[in-house]
Amino acid sequence: PIEGEAGLGYVLKPGFMLPPLMFTDEEIEAIVLGSRWVAKQPDARLSAAATDALAKIAAVLPADLREDLDATTLLVGPSAEATEGIDLSLVRQAIRDERKLGFLYRDAAGVQSRRMVWPFALGFFDKVRIVVAWCETRQDFRHFRADRISGLSATEIRYPRRRQALL
């Protein structure tokens, strides 16, 4: 039922229909609430992506469900200002590409050390973001507060093992 052509993309053959995207009321509320929360975060690229994704979902919903999406009364209030210190989009890209990151890390006592890590997860908490990684310096799994990272640089070096094996 789907045809593809280089340079044009994919087209659904005439006579075939895709079923409408269907969600329960709770699923719509979860999508809206989650998207609104992400949209309020300081990571500008992720914030814009959340807003764009919600608009795309709304565009393909049947009219009655689109009304439910627009009329949801779940709001995201202000949260404590999270200080990230670094561009989290670089971390997310390194995780997707399974590439090592290098940076300076300042511990709780203020001592700085150079780290080379294999990032594989990013945790979002109220006041802090955490980079979860295998640390070559410590030869162990470590959690790094994003607000204590400086001099972040992405490398072209891939992890020696797949990210899923680290989880």
ABEGO torsion letter per residue (X at the ends): XBBBBBGAEBBBBBGBBBBBBBBBAAAAAAAAAAAAAAAABABAAAAAAAAAAAAAAAAABBAAAAAAAAABABBBBBBBBBBAGBBAAAAAAAAAAGBBBBBBBBBAAGBBBBBBBBBABBBBBAABBBBBBBBAAAGBBBBBBAAABBGBBBBABBBABBAAAAX
